[in-house]
Amino acid sequence: MFRQIKVQEPSKRFFRPSPGDHLKIVTHRAKPAPYLATRCLLQLAHEGKNKYPLAAPIIQNSTYMDGILSAADNITTAKDIQ
């Protein structure tokens, strides 16, 4: 999951061995990485609540660590959520 979260250009200025190496994704072994990944999901759900009215509450309320668990009453609803 951490490799799928891209970092915005102003935040890429952190470096390890040399100043020319910028981060492009959230580093998965860094201590704040789980928080950043969860916070990113919540922010995306908040920003997309008008475009995805069925999926946003599921992301906000059914996320634990890096997994989302949800169910639907029928296949049509499940496809609409997806």
C-alpha angles and dihedrals in degrees: 000000000000093000090059096060110088121205120230118247098255091054095052094081094096114103141183117196100004137014090239094065109086126185116250099177138025109282106240098210096050115107096238093048097097090049092048092049093049092044090051091053092049092048092050091049090051093048093045100044093108095046095041106029094165099044101043097068090047091054091046097047107025103048121112118175104315099336134086119203120188140145138206134208094235142006094258092057091045091054091048090053092048 
